[in-house]
Amino acid sequence: MTVRFLDTLTGETRPFAPLRDDVVGIYSRTPGQGSALLDTHEVSAREYWTPEELFEDDRVQIVVSCTTPDARPDHVVRAAETGRHVVIEKPVALSMPEVERVSIDELQREAE
């Protein structure tokens, strides 16, 4: 099985350099920043202009959210809702209610 990545990265691609052929795309809240980052690291992938657009792409299997903690809970929930794996940085969120929103127990309850 080929694992394909979507990287919502806003400034760092080094961890994915060995996997550059498996990167499907990148999303940045700053239009054009994602494409520039892909070009800098010679990764042939697309820039998604909205989170909705990236979650509609069936090629995306893993979402790596390296954005600010205010955006991470939405990415985690949306990835779970669409059956994707998700990798995030810490802190998970900015408040306990947001942390609880992305807990495994809460996501499983929502899925039922």
Accessible surface in RSA format (square Angstrom, percent):
REM  Atomic radii and reference values for relative SASA: ProtOr
REM  Chains: A
REM  Algorithm: Lee & Richards
REM  Probe-radius: 1.40
REM  Slices: 20
REM RES _ NUM      All-atoms   Total-Side   Main-Chain    Non-polar    All polar
REM                ABS   REL    ABS   REL    ABS   REL    ABS   REL    ABS   REL
RES MET A   1   205.03 106.2 117.10  77.5  87.93 209.4  98.08  83.4 106.95 141.7
RES THR A   2    70.97  50.5  58.29  59.1  12.68  30.2  26.66  35.8  44.32  67.0
RES VAL A   3    48.97  32.2  45.16  40.9   3.81   9.2  45.16  39.2   3.81  10.3
RES ARG A   4    85.48  35.9  85.48  43.6   0.00   0.0   6.27   8.6  79.21  48.0
RES PHE A   5    26.42  13.2  26.42  16.4   0.00   0.0  26.42  16.0   0.00   0.0
RES LEU A   6     0.00   0.0   0.00   0.0   0.00   0.0   0.00   0.0   0.00   0.0
RES ASP A   7     4.47   3.1   4.47   4.5   0.00   0.0   2.39   5.6   2.08   2.1
RES THR A   8     0.37   0.3   0.37   0.4   0.00   0.0   0.37   0.5   0.00   0.0
RES LEU A   9     6.32   3.5   5.98   4.3   0.34   0.8   5.98   4.2   0.34   0.9
RES THR A  10    50.22  35.7  43.69  44.3   6.53  15.6  21.51  28.9  28.71  43.4
RES GLY A  11    52.62  64.9   0.00   N/A  52.62  64.9  25.71  70.5  26.91  60.3
RES GLU A  12    62.83  36.1  61.31  46.4   1.53   3.6  40.42  78.2  22.42  18.3
RES THR A  13    10.62   7.6   9.78   9.9   0.84   2.0   9.32  12.5   1.30   2.0
RES ARG A  14   169.41  71.1 160.73  81.9   8.68  20.7  65.60  89.6 103.82  62.9
RES PRO A  15    89.77  65.4  62.27  56.8  27.50 100.0  75.33  62.2  14.44  89.7
RES PHE A  16    23.21  11.6  22.08  13.7   1.13   2.9  22.54  13.7   0.67   1.9
RES ALA A  17    38.65  35.5  30.61  47.2   8.04  18.3  34.65  48.8   4.00  10.6
RES PRO A  18   117.91  85.9  75.83  69.1  42.07 152.9  89.36  73.8  28.55 177.4
RES LEU A  19    64.46  35.9  62.62  44.8   1.85   4.6  64.46  45.3   0.00   0.0
RES ARG A  20    81.79  34.3  78.11  39.8   3.67   8.7  33.52  45.8  48.27  29.3
RES ASP A  21   129.88  91.0 106.66 106.2  23.22  54.9  38.19  89.9  91.69  91.4
RES ASP A  22    33.38  23.4  33.38  33.2   0.00   0.0   0.04   0.1  33.34  33.2
RES VAL A  23    14.07   9.3   6.13   5.5   7.95  19.1   6.13   5.3   7.95  21.6
RES VAL A  24     7.30   4.8   2.07   1.9   5.22  12.6   5.61   4.9   1.68   4.6
RES GLY A  25     0.00   0.0   0.00   N/A   0.00   0.0   0.00   0.0   0.00   0.0
RES ILE A  26     0.88   0.5   0.88   0.7   0.00   0.0   0.88   0.6   0.00   0.0
RES TYR A  27    17.77   8.3  17.77  10.1   0.00   0.0   1.79   1.3  15.99  19.7
RES SER A  28     4.63   3.9   0.82   1.1   3.81   8.8   0.36   0.8   4.26   6.0
RES ARG A  29   115.01  48.3  89.26  45.5  25.75  61.3  50.35  68.8  64.66  39.2
RES THR A  30    79.30  56.4  77.37  78.4   1.93   4.6  49.26  66.2  30.05  45.4
RES PRO A  31    99.66  72.6  79.49  72.5  20.17  73.3  80.27  66.3  19.38 120.5
RES GLY A  32    32.19  39.7   0.00   N/A  32.19  39.7  26.38  72.4   5.80  13.0
RES GLN A  33    70.71  39.5  63.08  46.1   7.63  18.2  27.65  58.9  43.06  32.7
RES GLY A  34     0.73   0.9   0.00   N/A   0.73   0.9   0.73   2.0   0.00   0.0
RES SER A  35    42.08  35.6  41.04  54.8   1.04   2.4  28.34  60.4  13.74  19.3
RES ALA A  36    56.36  51.8  49.66  76.6   6.70  15.3  54.81  77.2   1.55   4.1
RES LEU A  37    26.58  14.8  24.42  17.5   2.16   5.4  26.05  18.3   0.53   1.4
RES LEU A  38     6.95   3.9   6.93   5.0   0.02   0.0   6.95   4.9   0.00   0.0
RES ASP A  39   108.17  75.8  91.55  91.1  16.62  39.3  31.46  74.0  76.71  76.5
RES THR A  40   100.97  71.8  69.94  70.9  31.04  74.0  55.28  74.2  45.70  69.1
RES HIS A  41    55.34  30.2  49.78  34.6   5.56  14.2  30.50  31.4  24.84  28.9
RES GLU A  42   140.93  80.9 118.33  89.5  22.60  53.8  44.59  86.2  96.34  78.7
RES VAL A  43    14.93   9.8   7.56   6.8   7.37  17.8   8.33   7.2   6.60  17.9
RES SER A  44   113.69  96.1  83.39 111.3  30.30  69.8  53.13 113.1  60.56  84.8
RES ALA A  45    32.62  30.0   0.00   0.0  32.62  74.2  11.55  16.3  21.07  55.8
RES ARG A  46    91.92  38.6  83.66  42.6   8.26  19.7  43.90  60.0  48.01  29.1
RES GLU A  47    11.79   6.8   2.04   1.5   9.75  23.2   1.86   3.6   9.93   8.1
RES TYR A  48     0.14   0.1   0.00   0.0   0.14   0.4   0.00   0.0   0.14   0.2
RES TRP A  49   140.10  56.2 121.82  59.0  18.28  42.9  99.93  53.3  40.17  65.2
RES THR A  50    59.16  42.1  58.73  59.5   0.43   1.0  53.59  72.0   5.57   8.4
RES PRO A  51    38.64  28.2  38.64  35.2   0.00   0.0  38.64  31.9   0.00   0.0
RES GLU A  52    89.60  51.4  89.60  67.8   0.00   0.0  42.30  81.8  47.30  38.6
RES GLU A  53    51.64  29.6  46.60  35.3   5.04  12.0  25.09  48.5  26.55  21.7
RES LEU A  54     0.00   0.0   0.00   0.0   0.00   0.0   0.00   0.0   0.00   0.0
RES PHE A  55     9.55   4.8   1.78   1.1   7.77  20.2   1.78   1.1   7.77  22.2
RES GLU A  56   127.62  73.3 101.81  77.0  25.81  61.4  41.69  80.6  85.93  70.2
RES ASP A  57    20.12  14.1  12.00  11.9   8.12  19.2  13.10  30.8   7.02   7.0
RES ASP A  58   133.36  93.4 108.20 107.7  25.16  59.5  36.38  85.6  96.98  96.7
RES ARG A  59   123.91  52.0 115.89  59.1   8.02  19.1  66.72  91.2  57.19  34.7
RES VAL A  60     4.28   2.8   0.00   0.0   4.28  10.3   0.00   0.0   4.28  11.6
RES GLN A  61    64.84  36.3  60.10  43.9   4.74  11.3  26.20  55.8  38.64  29.3
RES ILE A  62    24.60  14.0  24.60  18.3   0.00   0.0  24.60  17.7   0.00   0.0
RES VAL A  63     0.02   0.0   0.02   0.0   0.00   0.0   0.02   0.0   0.00   0.0
RES VAL A  64     5.94   3.9   5.94   5.4   0.00   0.0   5.94   5.2   0.00   0.0
RES SER A  65     0.00   0.0   0.00   0.0   0.00   0.0   0.00   0.0   0.00   0.0
RES CYS A  66    25.46  19.3  15.69  17.5   9.78  23.0   3.13   7.9  22.34  24.1
RES THR A  67     3.25   2.3   0.38   0.4   2.86   6.8   2.57   3.4   0.68   1.0
RES THR A  68    67.98  48.3  65.53  66.4   2.45   5.8  67.36  90.5   0.62   0.9
RES PRO A  69    26.51  19.3  26.39  24.1   0.12   0.4  26.39  21.8   0.12   0.8
RES ASP A  70    80.90  56.7  58.10  57.8  22.79  53.9  30.06  70.7  50.84  50.7
RES ALA A  71    11.14  10.2   6.83  10.5   4.31   9.8  11.09  15.6   0.05   0.1
RES ARG A  72    11.02   4.6  11.02   5.6   0.00   0.0   0.00   0.0  11.02   6.7
RES PRO A  73     1.73   1.3   1.68   1.5   0.05   0.2   1.73   1.4   0.00   0.0
RES ASP A  74    78.37  54.9  74.68  74.3   3.69   8.7  24.87  58.5  53.51  53.4
RES HIS A  75    10.03   5.5   9.94   6.9   0.09   0.2   4.14   4.3   5.89   6.9
RES VAL A  76     7.76   5.1   7.76   7.0   0.00   0.0   7.76   6.7   0.00   0.0
RES VAL A  77    13.62   9.0  13.62  12.3   0.00   0.0  13.62  11.8   0.00   0.0
RES ARG A  78    72.28  30.3  71.97  36.7   0.32   0.8  21.86  29.9  50.42  30.6
RES ALA A  79     0.00   0.0   0.00   0.0   0.00   0.0   0.00   0.0   0.00   0.0
RES ALA A  80    44.41  40.8  20.30  31.3  24.11  54.8  26.52  37.3  17.89  47.4
RES GLU A  81   119.42  68.6  78.47  59.4  40.94  97.5  42.06  81.4  77.36  63.2
RES THR A  82    53.09  37.8  25.24  25.6  27.85  66.4  34.18  45.9  18.91  28.6
RES GLY A  83    70.38  86.8   0.00   N/A  70.38  86.8  37.44 102.7  32.95  73.8
RES ARG A  84    29.02  12.2  15.80   8.1  13.22  31.5   7.70  10.5  21.33  12.9
RES HIS A  85   130.46  71.3 124.19  86.3   6.27  16.0  76.31  78.6  54.15  63.0
RES VAL A  86    49.98  32.9  25.06  22.7  24.93  60.1  25.06  21.8  24.93  67.6
RES VAL A  87    82.42  54.2  78.51  71.1   3.91   9.4  82.42  71.6   0.00   0.0
RES ILE A  88    53.49  30.4  27.93  20.8  25.57  61.6  29.04  20.9  24.46  66.4
RES GLU A  89    85.74  49.2  76.88  58.2   8.86  21.1  32.08  62.1  53.66  43.8
RES LYS A  90   182.79  89.2 163.49 100.3  19.29  45.9 106.99  96.3  75.80  80.7
RES PRO A  91    75.80  55.2  71.16  64.9   4.65  16.9  75.62  62.4   0.18   1.1
RES VAL A  92    46.54  30.6  43.25  39.2   3.30   7.9  43.25  37.6   3.30   8.9
RES ALA A  93     8.50   7.8   0.11   0.2   8.39  19.1   0.11   0.2   8.39  22.2
RES LEU A  94   126.72  70.6  91.85  65.7  34.87  87.7  96.02  67.4  30.70  82.6
RES SER A  95    49.46  41.8  38.59  51.5  10.87  25.0  42.60  90.7   6.86   9.6
RES MET A  96   123.18  63.8 118.08  78.1   5.10  12.1  92.43  78.6  30.75  40.7
RES PRO A  97    93.87  68.4  85.81  78.2   8.06  29.3  87.49  72.2   6.38  39.7
RES GLU A  98    57.83  33.2  57.83  43.8   0.00   0.0  23.28  45.0  34.55  28.2
RES VAL A  99    49.48  32.6  49.04  44.4   0.44   1.1  49.04  42.6   0.44   1.2
RES GLU A 100   100.00  57.4  97.76  74.0   2.25   5.3  39.10  75.6  60.91  49.7
RES ARG A 101    76.44  32.1  71.43  36.4   5.01  11.9  33.59  45.9  42.85  26.0
RES VAL A 102    15.68  10.3   6.15   5.6   9.53  23.0   6.15   5.3   9.53  25.8
RES SER A 103    42.36  35.8  33.43  44.6   8.92  20.6  36.70  78.2   5.65   7.9
RES ILE A 104   127.69  72.7 123.14  91.7   4.55  11.0 123.99  89.3   3.70  10.0
RES ASP A 105    90.10  63.1  86.45  86.0   3.64   8.6  14.23  33.5  75.87  75.7
RES GLU A 106    48.80  28.0  48.80  36.9   0.00   0.0   7.73  15.0  41.07  33.5
RES LEU A 107    30.32  16.9  24.38  17.4   5.94  14.9  24.74  17.4   5.58  15.0
RES GLN A 108   103.99  58.2 100.49  73.4   3.50   8.3  35.60  75.8  68.40  51.9
RES ARG A 109   143.86  60.4 130.45  66.5  13.40  31.9  65.15  89.0  78.70  47.7
RES GLU A 110    92.47  53.1  58.73  44.4  33.74  80.3  41.94  81.1  50.53  41.3
RES ALA A 111    89.90  82.7  48.66  75.1  41.24  93.8  59.60  83.9  30.29  80.2
RES GLU A 112   175.33 100.7 110.31  83.5  65.02 154.8  73.90 142.9 101.43  82.8
END  Absolute sums over single chains surface
CHAIN  1 A     6590.5       5336.6       1253.9       3640.7       2949.8
END  Absolute sums over all chains
TOTAL          6590.5       5336.6       1253.9       3640.7       2949.8
